[in-house]
């Protein structure tokens, strides 16, 4: 589910998951580091109720690329475009 509906929580949608990913990207992270931090900071603590698969995570990162919110640096790390100095 890309967009939330009246029966879907925001955190269960790709757009909602994308917001959590952007919040994690205070510094550039590899895809693996970002996935591990997402699970540690949000999913395991119950902030995000839905257990997202790695496939959903990758689709969300793809969505963030398409809307120019994230990009890769020269080391192949994911970074939040709005935080680049």
N, CA, C and O atoms as a Tinker XYZ file with bonds, in Angstrom:
   340  protein
     1  N      0.841000   -1.168000    0.000000    73     2
     2  CA     0.000000    0.000000    0.000000    64     1     3
     3  C      0.890000    1.237000    0.000000    63     2     4     5
     4  O      1.633000    1.477000    0.952000    81     3
     5  N      0.812000    2.006000   -1.055000    73     3     6
     6  CA     1.654000    3.196000   -1.154000    64     5     7
     7  C      1.104000    4.327000   -0.292000    63     6     8     9
     8  O      1.842000    4.937000    0.481000    81     7
     9  N     -0.185000    4.606000   -0.423000    73     7    10
    10  CA    -0.811000    5.685000    0.336000    64     9    11
    11  C     -1.730000    5.095000    1.397000    63    10    12    13
    12  O     -2.348000    4.056000    1.164000    81    11
    13  N     -1.831000    5.738000    2.555000    73    11    14
    14  CA    -2.752000    5.243000    3.576000    64    13    15
    15  C     -4.195000    5.531000    3.186000    63    14    16    17
    16  O     -4.473000    6.493000    2.470000    81    15
    17  N     -5.101000    4.700000    3.657000    73    15    18
    18  CA    -6.534000    4.938000    3.466000    64    17    19
    19  C     -7.153000    5.069000    4.843000    63    18    20    21
    20  O     -6.449000    5.033000    5.852000    81    19
    21  N     -8.468000    5.221000    4.887000    73    19    22
    22  CA    -9.101000    5.369000    6.198000    64    21    23
    23  C     -9.026000    4.088000    7.019000    63    22    24    25
    24  O     -9.281000    4.113000    8.223000    81    23
    25  N     -8.677000    2.963000    6.383000    73    23    26
    26  CA    -8.571000    1.694000    7.094000    64    25    27
    27  C     -7.126000    1.226000    7.262000    63    26    28    29
    28  O     -6.883000    0.136000    7.781000    81    27
    29  N     -6.179000    2.036000    6.829000    73    27    30
    30  CA    -4.762000    1.672000    6.912000    64    29    31
    31  C     -4.023000    2.732000    7.720000    63    30    32    33
    32  O     -4.161000    3.927000    7.457000    81    31
    33  N     -3.254000    2.302000    8.685000    73    31    34
    34  CA    -2.443000    3.245000    9.455000    64    33    35
    35  C     -1.349000    3.824000    8.560000    63    34    36    37
    36  O     -0.854000    3.158000    7.651000    81    35
    37  N     -0.989000    5.054000    8.829000    73    35    38
    38  CA     0.053000    5.718000    8.052000    64    37    39
    39  C      1.349000    4.914000    8.064000    63    38    40    41
    40  O      2.012000    4.798000    7.033000    81    39
    41  N      1.716000    4.361000    9.212000    73    39    42
    42  CA     2.979000    3.618000    9.307000    64    41    43
    43  C      2.956000    2.308000    8.528000    63    42    44    45
    44  O      4.008000    1.709000    8.307000    81    43
    45  N      1.775000    1.850000    8.106000    73    43    46
    46  CA     1.673000    0.628000    7.308000    64    45    47
    47  C      1.811000    0.916000    5.815000    63    46    48    49
    48  O      1.911000   -0.012000    5.012000    81    47
    49  N      1.818000    2.198000    5.436000    73    47    50
    50  CA     1.938000    2.572000    4.026000    64    49    51
    51  C      3.396000    2.869000    3.680000    63    50    52    53
    52  O      4.221000    3.090000    4.567000    81    51
    53  N      3.702000    2.870000    2.390000    73    51    54
    54  CA     5.058000    3.200000    1.950000    64    53    55
    55  C      5.382000    4.664000    2.262000    63    54    56    57
    56  O      6.515000    4.989000    2.618000    81    55
    57  N      4.395000    5.536000    2.128000    73    55    58
    58  CA     4.633000    6.954000    2.423000    64    57    59
    59  C      4.970000    7.152000    3.896000    63    58    60    61
    60  O      5.872000    7.917000    4.235000    81    59
    61  N      4.254000    6.471000    4.755000    73    59    62
    62  CA     4.531000    6.571000    6.191000    64    61    63
    63  C      5.879000    5.980000    6.549000    63    62    64    65
    64  O      6.642000    6.569000    7.315000    81    63
    65  N      6.172000    4.808000    5.991000    73    63    66
    66  CA     7.464000    4.171000    6.229000    64    65    67
    67  C      8.595000    5.063000    5.715000    63    66    68    69
    68  O      9.660000    5.144000    6.327000    81    67
    69  N      8.353000    5.729000    4.589000    73    67    70
    70  CA     9.350000    6.639000    4.030000    64    69    71
    71  C      9.685000    7.783000    4.975000    63    70    72    73
    72  O     10.837000    8.210000    5.051000    81    71
    73  N      8.692000    8.280000    5.691000    73    71    74
    74  CA     8.936000    9.353000    6.660000    64    73    75
    75  C      9.869000    8.878000    7.772000    63    74    76    77
    76  O     10.754000    9.617000    8.202000    81    75
    77  N      9.669000    7.647000    8.234000    73    75    78
    78  CA    10.555000    7.095000    9.268000    64    77    79
    79  C     11.977000    6.903000    8.723000    63    78    80    81
    80  O     12.955000    7.141000    9.432000    81    79
    81  N     12.083000    6.478000    7.480000    73    79    82
    82  CA    13.405000    6.295000    6.867000    64    81    83
    83  C     14.123000    7.636000    6.750000    63    82    84    85
    84  O     15.307000    7.740000    7.073000    81    83
    85  N     13.406000    8.662000    6.288000    73    83    86
    86  CA    14.023000    9.986000    6.170000    64    85    87
    87  C     14.497000   10.501000    7.529000    63    86    88    89
    88  O     15.545000   11.139000    7.626000    81    87
    89  N     13.729000   10.222000    8.563000    73    87    90
    90  CA    14.123000   10.657000    9.906000    64    89    91
    91  C     15.405000    9.956000   10.362000    63    90    92    93
    92  O     16.218000   10.544000   11.075000    81    91
    93  N     15.581000    8.697000    9.948000    73    91    94
    94  CA    16.797000    7.951000   10.300000    64    93    95
    95  C     18.039000    8.503000    9.614000    63    94    96    97
    96  O     19.149000    8.354000   10.123000    81    95
    97  N     17.860000    9.129000    8.478000    73    95    98
    98  CA    19.000000    9.546000    7.662000    64    97    99
    99  C     19.551000   10.909000    8.084000    63    98   100   101
   100  O     19.684000   11.817000    7.264000    81    99
   101  N     19.867000   11.037000    9.364000    73    99   102
   102  CA    20.556000   12.233000    9.862000    64   101   103
   103  C     21.982000   12.259000    9.328000    63   102   104   105
   104  O     22.590000   13.320000    9.185000    81   103
   105  N     22.499000   11.080000    9.039000    73   103   106
   106  CA    23.830000   10.908000    8.455000    64   105   107
   107  C     23.702000    9.837000    7.379000    63   106   108   109
   108  O     22.784000    9.019000    7.443000    81   107
   109  N     24.590000    9.818000    6.396000    73   107   110
   110  CA    24.520000    8.777000    5.361000    64   109   111
   111  C     24.668000    7.379000    5.960000    63   110   112   113
   112  O     25.494000    7.155000    6.845000    81   111
   113  N     23.858000    6.444000    5.466000    73   111   114
   114  CA    23.884000    5.053000    5.924000    64   113   115
   115  C     23.842000    4.123000    4.725000    63   114   116   117
   116  O     23.268000    4.457000    3.689000    81   115
   117  N     24.451000    2.959000    4.870000    73   115   118
   118  CA    24.273000    1.937000    3.837000    64   117   119
   119  C     22.843000    1.417000    3.942000    63   118   120   121
   120  O     22.163000    1.642000    4.943000    81   119
   121  N     22.400000    0.728000    2.911000    73   119   122
   122  CA    21.054000    0.149000    2.931000    64   121   123
   123  C     20.904000   -0.788000    4.124000    63   122   124   125
   124  O     19.890000   -0.750000    4.821000    81   123
   125  N     21.903000   -1.623000    4.361000    73   123   126
   126  CA    21.842000   -2.567000    5.484000    64   125   127
   127  C     21.775000   -1.846000    6.829000    63   126   128   129
   128  O     20.995000   -2.228000    7.702000    81   127
   129  N     22.590000   -0.807000    6.996000    73   127   130
   130  CA    22.568000   -0.043000    8.249000    64   129   131
   131  C     21.213000    0.616000    8.464000    63   130   132   133
   132  O     20.692000    0.634000    9.580000    81   131
   133  N     20.650000    1.152000    7.398000    73   131   134
   134  CA    19.346000    1.808000    7.488000    64   133   135
   135  C     18.262000    0.798000    7.879000    63   134   136   137
   136  O     17.422000    1.090000    8.729000    81   135
   137  N     18.279000   -0.385000    7.264000    73   135   138
   138  CA    17.310000   -1.444000    7.577000    64   137   139
   139  C     17.430000   -1.870000    9.041000    63   138   140   141
   140  O     16.422000   -2.022000    9.731000    81   139
   141  N     18.662000   -2.062000    9.512000    73   139   142
   142  CA    18.871000   -2.475000   10.901000    64   141   143
   143  C     18.411000   -1.398000   11.887000    63   142   144   145
   144  O     17.790000   -1.710000   12.902000    81   143
   145  N     18.714000   -0.145000   11.591000    73   143   146
   146  CA    18.289000    0.948000   12.484000    64   145   147
   147  C     16.778000    1.118000   12.480000    63   146   148   149
   148  O     16.182000    1.396000   13.521000    81   147
   149  N     16.152000    0.952000   11.313000    73   147   150
   150  CA    14.691000    1.046000   11.235000    64   149   151
   151  C     14.057000    0.010000   12.155000    63   150   152   153
   152  O     13.131000    0.319000   12.904000    81   151
   153  N     14.555000   -1.207000   12.095000    73   151   154
   154  CA    14.026000   -2.265000   12.958000    64   153   155
   155  C     14.303000   -1.972000   14.428000    63   154   156   157
   156  O     13.420000   -2.134000   15.271000    81   155
   157  N     15.515000   -1.546000   14.737000    73   155   158
   158  CA    15.899000   -1.299000   16.131000    64   157   159
   159  C     15.144000   -0.115000   16.735000    63   158   160   161
   160  O     14.646000   -0.204000   17.857000    81   159
   161  N     15.058000    0.988000   15.997000    73   159   162
   162  CA    14.489000    2.223000   16.533000    64   161   163
   163  C     12.965000    2.284000   16.484000    63   162   164   165
   164  O     12.345000    2.896000   17.353000    81   163
   165  N     12.361000    1.665000   15.491000    73   163   166
   166  CA    10.923000    1.852000   15.307000    64   165   167
   167  C     10.104000    0.568000   15.379000    63   166   168   169
   168  O      9.091000    0.525000   16.076000    81   167
   169  N     10.520000   -0.465000   14.680000    73   167   170
   170  CA     9.702000   -1.677000   14.611000    64   169   171
   171  C      9.802000   -2.474000   15.908000    63   170   172   173
   172  O      8.775000   -2.853000   16.470000    81   171
   173  N     11.004000   -2.735000   16.393000    73   171   174
   174  CA    11.172000   -3.523000   17.622000    64   173   175
   175  C     10.622000   -2.819000   18.856000    63   174   176   177
   176  O     10.211000   -3.478000   19.811000    81   175
   177  N     10.608000   -1.493000   18.847000    73   175   178
   178  CA    10.080000   -0.724000   19.983000    64   177   179
   179  C      8.575000   -0.508000   19.883000    63   178   180   181
   180  O      7.971000    0.058000   20.794000    81   179
   181  N      7.960000   -0.952000   18.786000    73   179   182
   182  CA     6.516000   -0.835000   18.637000    64   181   183
   183  C      6.024000    0.509000   18.139000    63   182   184   185
   184  O      4.818000    0.753000   18.122000    81   183
   185  N      6.936000    1.391000   17.730000    73   183   186
   186  CA     6.523000    2.683000   17.182000    64   185   187
   187  C      5.777000    2.453000   15.870000    63   186   188   189
   188  O      4.738000    3.064000   15.620000    81   187
   189  N      6.320000    1.568000   15.039000    73   187   190
   190  CA     5.643000    1.138000   13.814000    64   189   191
   191  C      4.993000   -0.200000   14.139000    63   190   192   193
   192  O      5.675000   -1.169000   14.471000    81   191
   193  N      3.671000   -0.241000   14.038000    73   191   194
   194  CA     2.935000   -1.453000   14.425000    64   193   195
   195  C      3.087000   -2.580000   13.405000    63   194   196   197
   196  O      3.150000   -3.751000   13.777000    81   195
   197  N      3.145000   -2.226000   12.120000    73   195   198
   198  CA     3.233000   -3.244000   11.068000    64   197   199
   199  C      4.675000   -3.722000   10.929000    63   198   200   201
   200  O      5.601000   -2.911000   10.891000    81   199
   201  N      4.863000   -5.014000   10.853000    73   199   202
   202  CA     6.192000   -5.597000   10.611000    64   201   203
   203  C      6.432000   -5.563000    9.105000    63   202   204   205
   204  O      5.889000   -6.388000    8.370000    81   203
   205  N      7.232000   -4.622000    8.651000    73   203   206
   206  CA     7.514000   -4.488000    7.223000    64   205   207
   207  C      8.582000   -5.490000    6.801000    63   206   208   209
   208  O      9.510000   -5.785000    7.555000    81   207
   209  N      8.436000   -6.002000    5.595000    73   207   210
   210  CA     9.447000   -6.904000    5.036000    64   209   211
   211  C     10.577000   -6.068000    4.427000    63   210   212   213
   212  O     10.435000   -4.864000    4.217000    81   211
   213  N     11.693000   -6.730000    4.153000    73   211   214
   214  CA    12.803000   -6.047000    3.484000    64   213   215
   215  C     12.366000   -5.590000    2.091000    63   214   216   217
   216  O     12.803000   -4.540000    1.621000    81   215
   217  N     11.510000   -6.369000    1.432000    73   215   218
   218  CA    10.986000   -5.972000    0.118000    64   217   219
   219  C     10.231000   -4.651000    0.213000    63   218   220   221
   220  O     10.419000   -3.770000   -0.626000    81   219
   221  N      9.378000   -4.504000    1.228000    73   219   222
   222  CA     8.651000   -3.249000    1.416000    64   221   223
   223  C      9.614000   -2.099000    1.697000    63   222   224   225
   224  O      9.412000   -0.981000    1.223000    81   223
   225  N     10.649000   -2.378000    2.460000    73   223   226
   226  CA    11.664000   -1.369000    2.753000    64   225   227
   227  C     12.324000   -0.889000    1.458000    63   226   228   229
   228  O     12.465000    0.314000    1.239000    81   227
   229  N     12.725000   -1.825000    0.605000    73   227   230
   230  CA    13.378000   -1.474000   -0.666000    64   229   231
   231  C     12.419000   -0.717000   -1.582000    63   230   232   233
   232  O     12.818000    0.253000   -2.225000    81   231
   233  N     11.165000   -1.147000   -1.648000    73   231   234
   234  CA    10.180000   -0.427000   -2.461000    64   233   235
   235  C      9.989000    0.998000   -1.945000    63   234   236   237
   236  O      9.806000    1.925000   -2.734000    81   235
   237  N     10.030000    1.172000   -0.642000    73   235   238
   238  CA     9.901000    2.508000   -0.059000    64   237   239
   239  C     11.118000    3.362000   -0.393000    63   238   240   241
   240  O     10.976000    4.542000   -0.714000    81   239
   241  N     12.307000    2.784000   -0.320000    73   239   242
   242  CA    13.520000    3.519000   -0.703000    64   241   243
   243  C     13.439000    3.898000   -2.185000    63   242   244   245
   244  O     13.819000    5.010000   -2.554000    81   243
   245  N     12.952000    2.999000   -3.032000    73   243   246
   246  CA    12.759000    3.312000   -4.453000    64   245   247
   247  C     11.810000    4.495000   -4.622000    63   246   248   249
   248  O     12.060000    5.389000   -5.430000    81   247
   249  N     10.724000    4.494000   -3.858000    73   247   250
   250  CA     9.771000    5.604000   -3.908000    64   249   251
   251  C     10.453000    6.911000   -3.500000    63   250   252   253
   252  O     10.240000    7.946000   -4.132000    81   251
   253  N     11.264000    6.867000   -2.458000    73   251   254
   254  CA    11.982000    8.065000   -2.017000    64   253   255
   255  C     12.971000    8.551000   -3.078000    63   254   256   257
   256  O     13.165000    9.757000   -3.229000    81   255
   257  N     13.596000    7.631000   -3.813000    73   255   258
   258  CA    14.461000    8.015000   -4.939000    64   257   259
   259  C     13.641000    8.711000   -6.023000    63   258   260   261
   260  O     14.055000    9.736000   -6.565000    81   259
   261  N     12.478000    8.146000   -6.332000    73   259   262
   262  CA    11.646000    8.702000   -7.406000    64   261   263
   263  C     11.170000   10.113000   -7.105000    63   262   264   265
   264  O     11.008000   10.918000   -8.023000    81   263
   265  N     10.948000   10.423000   -5.850000    73   263   266
   266  CA    10.486000   11.770000   -5.503000    64   265   267
   267  C     11.650000   12.667000   -5.047000    63   266   268   269
   268  O     11.435000   13.725000   -4.455000    81   267
   269  N     12.871000   12.230000   -5.328000    73   267   270
   270  CA    14.095000   13.002000   -5.039000    64   269   271
   271  C     14.269000   13.359000   -3.570000    63   270   272   273
   272  O     14.731000   14.454000   -3.248000    81   271
   273  N     13.908000   12.457000   -2.691000    73   271   274
   274  CA    14.103000   12.689000   -1.257000    64   273   275
   275  C     15.392000   12.069000   -0.745000    63   274   276   277
   276  O     15.955000   12.540000    0.243000    81   275
   277  N     15.866000   11.014000   -1.406000    73   275   278
   278  CA    17.123000   10.365000   -1.033000    64   277   279
   279  C     17.977000   10.160000   -2.276000    63   278   280   281
   280  O     17.482000   10.164000   -3.403000    81   279
   281  N     19.261000    9.981000   -2.043000    73   279   282
   282  CA    20.195000    9.683000   -3.128000    64   281   283
   283  C     21.357000    8.895000   -2.530000    63   282   284   285
   284  O     21.419000    8.684000   -1.319000    81   283
   285  N     22.271000    8.465000   -3.391000    73   283   286
   286  CA    23.465000    7.750000   -2.945000    64   285   287
   287  C     24.673000    8.658000   -3.081000    63   286   288   289
   288  O     24.806000    9.378000   -4.071000    81   287
   289  N     25.557000    8.627000   -2.087000    73   287   290
   290  CA    26.793000    9.400000   -2.183000    64   289   291
   291  C     27.861000    8.571000   -2.894000    63   290   292   293
   292  O     27.589000    7.467000   -3.365000    81   291
   293  N     29.076000    9.115000   -2.969000    73   291   294
   294  CA    30.161000    8.443000   -3.698000    64   293   295
   295  C     30.591000    7.124000   -3.050000    63   294   296   297
   296  O     31.227000    6.298000   -3.705000    81   295
   297  N     30.256000    6.918000   -1.784000    73   295   298
   298  CA    30.576000    5.659000   -1.093000    64   297   299
   299  C     29.419000    4.657000   -1.156000    63   298   300   301
   300  O     29.495000    3.582000   -0.560000    81   299
   301  N     28.360000    5.006000   -1.871000    73   299   302
   302  CA    27.219000    4.108000   -1.998000    64   301   303
   303  C     26.280000    4.134000   -0.807000    63   302   304   305
   304  O     25.473000    3.221000   -0.630000    81   303
   305  N     26.379000    5.183000    0.020000    73   303   306
   306  CA    25.513000    5.310000    1.189000    64   305   307
   307  C     24.283000    6.145000    0.843000    63   306   308   309
   308  O     24.345000    7.083000    0.049000    81   307
   309  N     23.195000    5.784000    1.448000    73   307   310
   310  CA    21.933000    6.486000    1.273000    64   309   311
   311  C     21.948000    7.748000    2.131000    63   310   312   313
   312  O     22.352000    7.697000    3.293000    81   311
   313  N     21.511000    8.883000    1.571000    73   311   314
   314  CA    21.431000   10.095000    2.382000    64   313   315
   315  C     20.163000   10.868000    2.057000    63   314   316   317
   316  O     19.602000   10.750000    0.968000    81   315
   317  N     19.729000   11.656000    3.020000    73   315   318
   318  CA    18.549000   12.501000    2.888000    64   317   319
   319  C     18.966000   13.750000    2.116000    63   318   320   321
   320  O     19.815000   14.507000    2.586000    81   319
   321  N     18.387000   13.975000    0.952000    73   319   322
   322  CA    18.773000   15.088000    0.079000    64   321   323
   323  C     18.580000   16.431000    0.781000    63   322   324   325
   324  O     19.374000   17.348000    0.573000    81   323
   325  N     17.550000   16.564000    1.602000    73   323   326
   326  CA    17.290000   17.842000    2.268000    64   325   327
   327  C     18.313000   18.157000    3.358000    63   326   328   329
   328  O     18.373000   19.293000    3.829000    81   327
   329  N     19.109000   17.187000    3.763000    73   327   330
   330  CA    20.107000   17.403000    4.815000    64   329   331
   331  C     21.530000   17.529000    4.272000    63   330   332   333
   332  O     22.474000   17.695000    5.044000    81   331
   333  N     21.687000   17.450000    2.957000    73   331   334
   334  CA    23.034000   17.549000    2.380000    64   333   335
   335  C     23.533000   18.981000    2.512000    63   334   336   337
   336  O     22.826000   19.931000    2.174000    81   335
   337  N     24.752000   19.123000    3.003000    73   335   338
   338  CA    25.330000   20.462000    3.210000    64   337   339
   339  C     25.953000   20.985000    1.943000    63   338   340
   340  O     26.486000   22.094000    1.929000    81   339
